[in-house]
Amino acid sequence: MQDIFGDLFGGGMFDDFFGRGRGKRGAPRATRGADLRFDLEISFEESVFGGEREITLPISQECDQCKGSGCEPGRNRETCRHCGGQGVIISASGFFRVQQDCPSCGGRGEIITHPCRNCRGSGMVKSRQKLSIKIPPGVETGSRLRLGGKGEGGSQRGPAGDLYVVMHVQPHNIFQREGVDLFCDIPVPFETAVMGGDVETPTLDGWARLRIAPGTENGSILRLSGKGVYDLNTHERGDLHVRIAVQIPKNLSGPQRKKMKEYVDSLEEANYPERAQFRKKAEEFIKYREQKKG
């Protein structure tokens, strides 16, 4: 019956099904090591200027005593007596024959009779490895750095996996970041906002001088082109957006309060055009309401 199926279908799948398509498996093949992920918390300064960090992580590597064989030095794997080195067991149940991995050798066809004492027969050992990580300028939370061949070691002389370092940037007490753009609030004295003048703002390149126009309102935003963060791909820089936070003077002395009152008394409605415009719109609304009510 098996020959009839073989003649009809040319072997292939049915050869495997009936256990005729597999030969001896032999020693395990070289296997690539697993990729690893390492989450690294860095400062805002490291993210924008770049830097170098040293990390330590546990990595599985090939046992240097047995060279990954899992056997004691001077010993070799032996052919599995249960499956005769085939790696599979074939059992018959009426018309069908079932093939499965050998339970004694796990499908390898060989067994370790004298396991290595250093790795206990696994061929791999855990070790703590120190690595130097170079942080390029412009990384942000979620950025991944790939270190080829720095992951788990491969078995049977297989290549090592890769290490992926995922960045987590700590918040900063001055700057906030959106993409390659930076944002910051700078306090501006009340008199400077009223009269105009120059103020200094911090940037990634040091202090920069900003010209404040007379009558600048609280919340106004000034943009400094090219003062943002480097783009990882294009290496171009974003912008710095500076928001004006007008500071109201506090803790006035008696003489200061007197001068402030003189200043306030000297002001006219024309000095507050937005307030006058708001008043006009409000009066129109109230007038309409009164007409409807009457």
BANU-778684 format. One record per residue (C-alpha): residue number from 1; residue in three letters; x, y, z. Coordinates in pm, whole numbers, plus 50000, padded with zeros to 5 digits. Layout:
BEGIN
   pos   code      px      py      pz
   NUM    ala       X       Y       Z
...
//
This chain:
BEGIN
   pos   code      px      py      pz
     1    met   50000   50000   50000
     2    gln   50287   50235   50079
     3    asp   50442   50165   49738
     4    ile   50109   50247   49568
     5    phe   50098   50588   49737
     6    gly   50463   50640   49650
     7    asp   50400   50558   49284
     8    leu   50092   50779   49267
     9    phe   50229   51086   49443
    10    gly   50602   51055   49383
    11    gly   50707   51040   49748
    12    gly   50770   51381   49908
    13    met   50508   51446   50173
    14    phe   50406   51079   50190
    15    asp   50766   50971   50232
    16    asp   50785   51193   50538
    17    phe   50448   51071   50659
    18    phe   50551   50708   50644
    19    gly   50894   50778   50789
    20    arg   51101   50716   50477
    21    gly   51203   51073   50399
    22    arg   51419   51145   50703
    23    gly   51770   51034   50752
    24    lys   51991   51067   51056
    25    arg   51972   51414   51208
    26    gly   52320   51427   51351
    27    ala   52459   51705   51573
    28    pro   52255   52021   51636
    29    arg   52296   52297   51382
    30    ala   52441   52637   51456
    31    thr   52169   52869   51583
    32    arg   52168   53249   51590
    33    gly   52144   53402   51936
    34    ala   51836   53592   52051
    35    asp   51804   53970   52018
    36    leu   51799   54166   52343
    37    arg   51637   54492   52452
    38    phe   51785   54729   52709
    39    asp   51597   55037   52834
    40    leu   51834   55324   52911
    41    glu   51733   55639   53097
    42    ile   51934   55943   52994
    43    ser   51933   56311   53079
    44    phe   51798   56583   52851
    45    glu   52153   56708   52805
    46    glu   52271   56367   52683
    47    ser   51981   56349   52438
    48    val   52058   56683   52270
    49    phe   52438   56692   52293
    50    gly   52511   56319   52268
    51    gly   52738   56129   52501
    52    glu   52872   55792   52602
    53    arg   52737   55555   52866
    54    glu   52856   55221   52999
    55    ile   52596   54955   53068
    56    thr   52616   54609   53223
    57    leu   52376   54333   53123
    58    pro   52357   53954   53161
    59    ile   52415   53772   52834
    60    ser   52416   53401   52746
    61    gln   52736   53302   52571
    62    glu   52884   52980   52445
    63    cys   53061   52787   52720
    64    asp   53434   52832   52679
    65    gln   53515   52497   52843
    66    cys   53310   52270   52618
    67    lys   53301   52508   52320
    68    gly   52923   52483   52313
    69    ser   52910   52103   52281
    70    gly   52764   52053   52629
    71    cys   53007   51766   52691
    72    glu   53292   51745   52938
    73    pro   53625   51824   52772
    74    gly   53756   51510   52602
    75    arg   53406   51363   52572
    76    asn   53171   51354   52275
    77    arg   52801   51309   52219
    78    glu   52689   50950   52171
    79    thr   52434   50810   51931
    80    cys   52093   50777   52091
    81    arg   52016   50408   52142
    82    his   51645   50468   52159
    83    cys   51611   50599   51804
    84    gly   51937   50469   51662
    85    gly   52051   50819   51583
    86    gln   51750   50895   51360
    87    gly   51606   51152   51602
    88    val   51254   51021   51541
    89    ile   51039   50734   51662
    90    ile   50792   50571   51423
    91    ser   50491   50388   51561
    92    ala   50230   50194   51360
    93    ser   49858   50199   51428
    94    gly   49677   49985   51172
    95    phe   49710   50141   50830
    96    phe   49883   50461   50956
    97    arg   50235   50512   51078
    98    val   50305   50806   51312
    99    gln   50644   50975   51331
   100    gln   50750   51190   51626
   101    asp   51067   51328   51781
   102    cys   51256   51086   51997
   103    pro   51177   51157   52364
   104    ser   51523   51046   52477
   105    cys   51736   51279   52263
   106    gly   51476   51546   52183
   107    gly   51506   51478   51809
   108    arg   51881   51541   51796
   109    gly   51983   51178   51741
   110    glu   52258   51219   52000
   111    ile   52273   51232   52378
   112    ile   52519   51376   52626
   113    thr   52638   51110   52866
   114    his   52895   51328   53042
   115    pro   52758   51684   53060
   116    cys   52996   51975   53102
   117    arg   53019   52078   53465
   118    asn   53052   52445   53377
   119    cys   52732   52478   53171
   120    arg   52557   52159   53291
   121    gly   52524   52031   52938
   122    ser   52349   52332   52790
   123    gly   52652   52459   52602
   124    met   52569   52814   52716
   125    val   52662   53013   53027
   126    lys   52541   53345   53170
   127    ser   52790   53625   53205
   128    arg   52772   53996   53289
   129    gln   52910   54202   53005
   130    lys   53002   54570   53005
   131    leu   52929   54766   52691
   132    ser   53005   55125   52594
   133    ile   52706   55297   52433
   134    lys   52756   55603   52214
   135    ile   52451   55831   52225
   136    pro   52417   56044   51909
   137    pro   52282   56400   51940
   138    gly   51909   56420   51874
   139    val   51780   56097   52029
   140    glu   51445   56116   52207
   141    thr   51225   55889   52412
   142    gly   51158   55579   52205
   143    ser   51471   55609   51990
   144    arg   51638   55270   51938
   145    leu   52008   55212   51892
   146    arg   52106   54880   51734
   147    leu   52432   54715   51837
   148    gly   52493   54431   51596
   149    gly   52622   54107   51747
   150    lys   52587   54230   52107
   151    gly   52284   54019   52196
   152    glu   52266   53659   52319
   153    gly   52542   53434   52196
   154    gly   52457   53174   51934
   155    ser   52472   52801   52000
   156    gln   52703   52563   51819
   157    arg   52918   52853   51697
   158    gly   52617   53034   51557
   159    pro   52623   53416   51528
   160    ala   52520   53632   51822
   161    gly   52196   53826   51817
   162    asp   52165   54204   51826
   163    leu   52117   54441   52118
   164    tyr   51855   54718   52091
   165    val   51898   55005   52336
   166    val   51573   55201   52383
   167    met   51613   55559   52508
   168    his   51404   55723   52781
   169    val   51479   56095   52821
   170    gln   51426   56257   53160
   171    pro   51219   56578   53164
   172    his   51407   56909   53183
   173    asn   51335   57202   53413
   174    ile   51371   57465   53137
   175    phe   51318   57309   52796
   176    gln   51033   57105   52656
   177    arg   51074   56918   52331
   178    glu   50841   56840   52041
   179    gly   51022   56660   51763
   180    val   51327   56869   51676
   181    asp   51176   57191   51815
   182    leu   51237   57321   52168
   183    phe   51008   57536   52382
   184    cys   51084   57739   52690
   185    asp   50929   58017   52900
   186    ile   51142   58316   52994
   187    pro   51042   58570   53260
   188    val   51037   58927   53128
   189    pro   51014   59227   53364
   190    phe   50695   59426   53343
   191    glu   50874   59742   53244
   192    thr   51059   59566   52960
   193    ala   50733   59432   52820
   194    val   50588   59785   52835
   195    met   50885   59986   52714
   196    gly   51066   59726   52507
   197    gly   51427   59618   52544
   198    asp   51659   59319   52533
   199    val   51645   58999   52737
   200    glu   51868   58691   52738
   201    thr   51744   58337   52682
   202    pro   51935   58008   52716
   203    thr   51984   57798   52402
   204    leu   52176   57481   52318
   205    asp   52453   57711   52195
   206    gly   52467   57931   52504
   207    trp   52295   58262   52582
   208    ala   52111   58446   52305
   209    arg   51977   58803   52313
   210    leu   51615   58870   52223
   211    arg   51468   59205   52124
   212    ile   51138   59267   52302
   213    ala   50910   59509   52120
   214    pro   50727   59778   52324
   215    gly   50386   59655   52438
   216    thr   50473   59285   52414
   217    glu   50194   59086   52576
   218    asn   50218   58796   52815
   219    gly   50226   58464   52625
   220    ser   50377   58607   52307
   221    ile   50607   58357   52133
   222    leu   50934   58444   51962
   223    arg   51110   58195   51734
   224    leu   51485   58144   51706
   225    ser   51549   57957   51383
   226    gly   51804   57674   51392
   227    lys   51835   57674   51771
   228    gly   51651   57345   51824
   229    val   51766   56982   51830
   230    tyr   51957   56796   51560
   231    asp   51750   56563   51343
   232    leu   51893   56209   51360
   233    asn   51842   56150   50987
   234    thr   51907   56485   50819
   235    his   52131   56637   51090
   236    glu   51942   56963   51041
   237    arg   51829   57155   51347
   238    gly   51483   57255   51458
   239    asp   51381   57588   51611
   240    leu   51360   57728   51962
   241    his   51025   57882   52056
   242    val   51045   58128   52344
   243    arg   50724   58222   52524
   244    ile   50719   58553   52707
   245    ala   50609   58534   53070
   246    val   50557   58894   53187
   247    gln   50653   58933   53553
   248    ile   50438   59160   53769
   249    pro   50650   59336   54034
   250    lys   50582   59220   54390
   251    asn   50676   59334   54740
   252    leu   50669   59704   54646
   253    ser   50797   59949   54903
   254    gly   50606   60261   55003
   255    pro   50790   60492   54761
   256    gln   50758   60236   54481
   257    arg   50384   60206   54535
   258    lys   50354   60586   54525
   259    lys   50538   60603   54194
   260    met   50334   60316   54057
   261    lys   50012   60500   54144
   262    glu   50138   60810   53971
   263    tyr   50215   60601   53667
   264    val   49871   60437   53667
   265    asp   49696   60772   53713
   266    ser   49881   60906   53412
   267    leu   49746   60635   53182
   268    glu   49450   60694   52952
   269    glu   49203   60466   52778
   270    ala   49404   60493   52459
   271    asn   49689   60316   52638
   272    tyr   49470   60002   52652
   273    pro   49329   59958   52299
   274    glu   49233   59592   52348
   275    arg   49045   59679   52665
   276    ala   48860   59960   52487
   277    gln   48768   59726   52201
   278    phe   48643   59464   52446
   279    arg   48435   59727   52627
   280    lys   48274   59834   52300
   281    lys   48176   59477   52209
   282    ala   48040   59412   52558
   283    glu   47825   59727   52547
   284    glu   47678   59619   52213
   285    phe   47585   59283   52364
   286    ile   47424   59441   52672
   287    lys   47234   59690   52454
   288    tyr   47094   59408   52241
   289    arg   46990   59221   52556
   290    glu   46810   59525   52695
   291    gln   46625   59579   52368
   292    lys   46501   59222   52365
   293    lys   46400   59245   52730
   294    gly   46207   59569   52679
//
